[in-house]
Amino acid sequence: MRRRFALFTAQTLVRDVTRVSVVVVGMAHFAATAPRPEEDEAVPDQPLEEQVLHRVENRVSWITLNRPEVRNAITPDQRERVISLLEDASAQVEIGAVVLTATGDGFCTGADLRAGRRPAPPRPEGAPDRIVGDASRMIRRGAQRLVSAVLDCEKPVVGAVNGTAAGIGAHLAFACDLVVAAEGARFIEVFVRRGISPDGGGAYLLPRLIGLQKAKELVFFGDDLHAEEAAALGLVNRVVPREQLEHAAGELAQRLAGGPTKAIGMAKWLLNRSLESDRRTAFDEEAWAQELIVGTADAGEGLRAFAERRAPEFKGY
């Protein structure tokens, strides 16, 4: 009797886990609101370079999500382009800062489920469509890579949030080093509204930015967080009228781009690391970081400018 009960329990558990996997794979990424009637197209037909715009001005790399008709719900191809542009910004000496923004009324409302997915590899005969590991692999390779690309970018990233940032879109904004939001912008931890837990780095970012208790409130209820409220919590640096958003973000980015790029990049790494290391490790890393940075051309220029009582002219290396 016990053996039969144990077998029944095991079979039930396997069945339930499979069901959960199916639900998570299907819903882990989503747009914040239901598609509007004009949003029926499953796959965007414009070139990828038009879906994610890119330009470099005054040592600032501007990355702009450009599918306003779906409030910039992001496709896998768009995600890969954003990641690639952030990696390029790290490597290119002529770039000193990045602005991440979007067109229309939405900054990013999650992943575009209608864009379709790449076909899965063949399964052995009798294997289920989805097995344990599929959902976690999708999240690691998708949303988490996107958020990590912002955190790991060697140049400072300014988020210019023009409208609704929901789900992975909110986490994309929170990963930025500085955030400027337009009046009327909203941040939504929308996952709970879909019956799932947060992904895309949300459970990592929020407690570090605003503390555990407030993070739980946002995640548990999924209420809209308006730009002014986000600024009061410390999630946003500045709130400006919508028509001033590009200018305000560009002003911050150009100040950063005109600074000692390697010193700022190292400072970013140290500050991000400080939230997850002990005092001894943080102090050691700070000391060795300074050992590296004092040998840069910009450090030499900074010392000369101080001695000569003039403004420094940094080169970014």
GIRA-V478509 format. One record per pair of residues at least 6 apart in sequence whose C-alpha atoms are under 7 Angstrom apart, sorted by the first residue. I is the first residue (numbers start at 1). J is the second residue. D is the distance in Angstrom with one decimal. If there is no record, write none. Layout:
BEGIN
<<I:J:D> <I:J:D>>
END
This chain:
BEGIN
<<18:131:6.4> <21:130:6.9> <21:131:6.9> <21:132:6.6> <21:135:6.3> <22:130:6.5> <24:135:6.2> <25:135:4.9> <29:110:6.1> <29:111:5.1> <30:110:5.1> <30:111:4.8> <30:112:6.1> <30:113:6.0> <31:73:5.8> <31:109:4.9> <31:110:4.6> <31:111:5.7> <31:112:6.1> <32:109:5.0> <32:110:6.3> <32:166:5.6> <32:167:6.9> <32:190:6.5> <39:69:6.6> <39:70:6.3> <42:114:4.7> <42:115:5.2> <43:114:6.7> <43:115:4.7> <48:78:6.9> <50:66:6.8> <51:65:6.3> <51:66:4.8> <51:67:5.9> <51:78:7.0> <52:63:6.8> <52:64:5.5> <52:65:4.7> <52:66:5.5> <52:78:6.4> <53:63:5.9> <53:64:5.0> <53:65:6.5> <53:66:6.6> <54:62:5.5> <54:63:4.9> <54:64:6.4> <55:61:6.0> <55:62:5.3> <56:62:6.1> <58:254:6.9> <59:94:5.8> <59:95:4.5> <59:96:5.4> <59:97:6.8> <59:257:5.9> <60:95:5.7> <60:96:6.0> <60:97:5.0> <60:98:5.5> <60:253:6.5> <60:254:6.5> <60:257:6.4> <61:95:6.4> <61:97:6.3> <61:98:4.6> <61:99:6.2> <62:98:5.9> <62:99:4.9> <62:100:6.3> <63:99:6.1> <63:100:5.0> <63:101:6.3> <64:100:6.0> <64:101:4.9> <64:102:4.7> <65:72:6.2> <65:101:6.4> <65:102:4.4> <65:103:6.4> <66:72:6.4> <66:102:5.9> <66:103:5.4> <68:103:5.7> <68:104:4.7> <68:105:6.7> <68:106:6.7> <71:104:6.8> <71:105:6.2> <71:106:4.3> <71:107:6.8> <71:108:6.2> <71:109:6.2> <72:106:6.0> <72:107:6.2> <72:108:4.7> <72:109:6.2> <73:108:5.3> <73:109:4.9> <73:110:5.0> <73:111:5.1> <73:112:4.9> <74:108:6.9> <74:110:6.3> <74:111:4.7> <74:112:5.2> <75:111:6.0> <75:112:5.3> <75:115:6.1> <79:146:6.6> <83:146:6.0> <83:149:5.8> <86:149:6.5> <86:150:6.9> <86:153:6.1> <87:153:6.5> <89:95:6.0> <89:155:6.9> <90:153:5.7> <90:154:4.8> <90:155:5.9> <93:316:6.7> <96:155:6.1> <96:256:6.8> <96:257:4.0> <96:261:5.8> <96:316:6.7> <97:155:5.2> <97:156:5.2> <97:157:6.1> <97:253:5.7> <97:256:6.2> <97:257:5.1> <98:155:6.8> <98:156:6.3> <98:157:4.7> <98:158:6.1> <98:253:6.7> <99:157:5.7> <99:158:4.7> <99:159:5.9> <99:160:6.8> <99:253:6.8> <100:157:7.0> <100:158:6.2> <100:159:4.9> <100:160:6.0> <101:107:6.6> <101:159:6.1> <101:160:4.8> <101:161:6.0> <102:162:6.6> <105:162:6.6> <105:163:4.9> <105:164:6.8> <106:162:6.4> <106:163:4.3> <106:164:4.6> <106:165:6.6> <107:161:5.6> <107:162:5.5> <107:163:5.0> <107:164:5.5> <107:165:5.3> <107:169:6.9> <108:164:6.6> <108:165:5.1> <108:166:6.5> <108:169:4.5> <109:164:6.6> <109:165:5.5> <109:166:4.7> <109:167:6.6> <109:169:5.4> <110:166:5.9> <110:167:5.3> <110:168:5.0> <110:169:5.2> <143:168:6.7> <143:200:4.7> <144:200:4.7> <144:201:6.1> <147:171:7.0> <147:172:5.6> <147:175:6.3> <147:200:6.6> <147:201:6.9> <150:157:7.0> <150:175:6.1> <150:176:6.3> <151:175:5.8> <151:176:6.9> <154:265:5.2> <155:265:5.5> <156:177:6.0> <156:265:6.7> <157:176:5.3> <157:177:5.3> <157:178:6.7> <158:176:5.8> <158:177:5.9> <158:178:4.8> <158:179:5.7> <158:249:6.7> <158:253:6.6> <159:173:5.8> <159:176:5.6> <159:178:6.2> <159:179:4.6> <159:180:6.1> <160:179:6.1> <160:180:5.0> <160:181:5.8> <160:245:6.7> <160:249:5.9> <161:180:6.2> <161:181:4.6> <161:182:6.2> <161:185:6.9> <162:181:6.2> <162:182:5.3> <162:185:6.2> <162:242:6.9> <163:182:6.8> <163:184:6.7> <163:185:4.2> <163:186:6.3> <164:185:5.3> <164:186:4.7> <164:187:6.1> <165:186:6.0> <165:187:4.9> <165:188:6.4> <166:187:5.7> <166:188:4.6> <166:189:6.1> <166:190:6.1> <167:188:6.3> <167:189:5.4> <167:190:5.4> <167:191:6.4> <168:200:5.6> <170:187:5.6> <170:188:6.5> <171:200:6.7> <171:201:6.7> <171:202:5.8> <173:179:6.9> <174:235:6.7> <178:237:6.3> <179:236:5.0> <179:237:5.4> <179:238:6.8> <180:236:6.1> <180:237:5.8> <180:238:4.8> <180:239:5.9> <180:249:6.2> <181:227:6.2> <181:236:6.8> <181:238:6.3> <181:239:4.9> <181:240:6.4> <182:239:5.6> <182:240:5.1> <182:241:5.5> <182:242:4.7> <182:245:5.9> <183:227:6.3> <183:239:6.1> <183:240:5.8> <183:241:5.3> <183:242:6.0> <184:226:6.7> <184:227:6.5> <185:226:6.1> <185:227:5.4> <186:224:6.1> <186:225:5.4> <186:226:4.5> <186:227:5.7> <187:224:6.0> <187:225:5.0> <187:226:6.4> <188:222:6.1> <188:223:6.3> <188:224:5.0> <188:225:6.1> <189:218:6.4> <189:219:5.6> <189:222:4.8> <190:222:5.1> <191:197:5.9> <191:198:5.6> <192:219:6.9> <192:220:6.5> <192:221:6.8> <192:222:6.0> <193:222:6.6> <206:215:5.4> <207:215:5.5> <208:275:7.0> <209:235:6.8> <210:233:6.3> <210:234:6.8> <227:239:6.6> <228:239:6.6> <230:236:5.6> <231:237:6.0> <231:238:6.7> <258:314:6.7> <259:314:6.0> <260:298:5.7> <260:314:5.6> <260:316:5.3> <261:316:4.6> <261:317:6.5> <262:316:6.5> <262:317:6.1> <263:293:6.2> <266:289:6.9> <270:286:6.8> <274:282:6.0> <293:299:6.8> <296:317:6.2> <297:317:5.9> <298:314:5.3> <298:315:6.4> <298:316:6.7> <298:317:6.0> <301:312:6.3> <301:313:7.0> <301:314:6.8> <302:312:5.6> <305:311:5.9> <305:312:5.1>>
END
